[in-house]
Amino acid sequence: MALYKDEGAFAGSGPGAGPAVKVSYALGDYEAVVRSRLAEWIDENTARRIWEKDFTVWSATEVPEITDRLGWLSLPETMSAEVRDINAFAAEVKSGGIGYVVLLGMGGSSLAPEVYRATFGHRPGYPRLIVLDSTHPDAVRAVREEIDKQATLFIIASKSGTTIEPLSLFEYFYHTAPAGSDPGSHFTAITDPGTPLEDLAAERGFRKLFRAFPDIGGRYSALSHFGLVPAALIGMDIAGYLDRAAETAGRCKTSGAAEANPGLLLGAVLAELAQAGRDKITFVTSPSLAAFPQWLEQLIAESTGKAGKGIVPVAGEPRARPETYGGDRFFAHISLAEETDPEVEVFLEALVGIGHPVARFELSGREDLAGEMFRWEMAVASAGAALGIHPFNQPDVQTAKSLAREAMSEDPGRPAGGARAMPVEDRENVASAVKNMLAQARPGDYLGIHAYIPSSPRTAEVLQEIRSYVHDRYGMATTLGFGPRYLHSTGQLHKGGPNTGVFLQLVDEPDTDIEVPRRGFTFGHLISAQALGDYKALSDGNRRVLRISLGADVERGLETLLTVIGTVAG
């Protein structure tokens, strides 16, 4: 399918014409099955039925979390009525001397704000946004040391109002407020109506409470309060952003020519390529949009990774020689028109030349990201229908949470059931275990690195080198997630998707821990229990997983592991 055109032309005349986003699909031998899927959807009025919230698009019988999770379809309209209130709050915060906004959230509550922070930054005069979605004591300590608490507003974001990570972080920062201050005035909350977090906000005197729309799942909430409140606080034009999303939403209502519906077109491509074995969607972005795949990871993995099926998002993987990629790949290039890179152009052309399907999305400006978010939401929802899965639930996420709660009662240094991590300094045994793990890999498998460690430039660099070693030696796709963040992002895929993952879990032993006030545990104990619960959930699901401890010196431990893997993969 060789399409390359200004999508504004699809919208006709008038205010819905929208900005130009150039899109092309080079699908080669897969074009016929994609066109067949689109023709079927036209015959079945799929676009209209999705907008009418017809559950039979996904299920023969009405089940929970379908019709009550489709509120994202109308967000460009419903959120427009919330803009004035959100902007008024942002103006109040800006004029009140707030220099930092720290968002405490996980998964759908934190990923879109992180994309907005990384893509748009903060306008002059507006506070800086820091997203804290880790329970590692070093990560908590780093934020505490970076901010001026007197000039900081904390946002606790949780749809359910019961998420353990942001609530634990809240208790810590609330009880470390400067002496003599009114701690509640430094906090606001975003949650569904009637949750325990709403009660907590009233009890502790929060500065503001935003009640989100309850008919939206976390991974579809980028254009809701969860995404737009933090966006407004850093100075984004959220009204204009919603306008861009509305333009794409209008095109996604099209029931005529299939290519004119950007969401269904991409959904057909995703589904048919996955069913043909091209289930590793690999993202390549221009520099300004490098954070966007972090949001796409959750949307794709948590929506499609269930019932033994799924699409594996590959984000941030070091680029390799085109000929080293296997037949399980589909590439998506998302770029800004002003950031054309000749080397990337050559790379993409080489991929197409050797038969890899490639989709390209060229945005005229950063604000076009709003439309891309809606395009991908519609695409993933419709791909779920073609794959025969329910895209709005996450049935396997609770398993790891339950096992983590059980692990909280154990000594984290001496877990039961043979789950103790192998020390990285035991090089001979680590080398043997890594070699055995990678030897189990089959064609179409991928390596998932689960790093329950604090992220830093050096740790990220070494982990990327490990990914390169494994890809170059074994030809495997590689993914990287920092825990516990990824549990709320790609964890559903790891446990409920196809058994094609080979997982390497990395833990450490922090020198100093931090007590969580009123909770009876420390952040170190919490993250250890979360890692252990995830390990047990993977093991119980017959997933291939190796658990390694990097010790107290994470960077040194990673360097040792890099040397070992380099030897094994050399």
Buried (B, 14 or more C-beta within 10 A) or exposed (E): BEBEEBBBEBBEEEEBBBBBBBBBBBBBEBBEBBBEBBEEBBEEEBBEBBBEBBBEBBEEEEEEBBBBBBBBBBBBEBBBEBBEBBBEBBEEBBEEEBBBBBBBBBBBBBBBBBBBBBBBBBEEEBBBBBBBBBBBBBBBBBBBEEBEBEEBBBBBBBBEBEBBBBBBBBBBBBEEBEEEEEBBBBBBBBBBEEBBBBEBBEEBEBBBBBBBBBBBBBBBBBBBBBBBBBBBBBBBBBBEBBBBBBBBBBBBBBBEEBBBBBBBBBBBBBBBBBBBBBBBBBBBBBEBBBBBBBBBBBBBBBBBBBBEBBBBBBBBBEEBEBEEBBEBBBBBBBBBBEBEEEEBEEBBEEBBEEEBBBBBBBBBBBBBBBBBBBBBBBBBBBBBBBBEBBBBBBEBBEBBBEBBEEBBEBEBEEBEEEBEBBBBEBBEEBBBBBBEBBEEBEEBBBBBBBBBBBBBEEBBEBBBBBBBBBBBBBBBBBBBBBBBBBBBBBBBBBBBBBBBBBBBBBBBBBEEBBBBBEBEBBBBBBBBBBBBBBBBBBBEBEBBBBBBBBBEEBBEBBBBBBEBBBEBBE
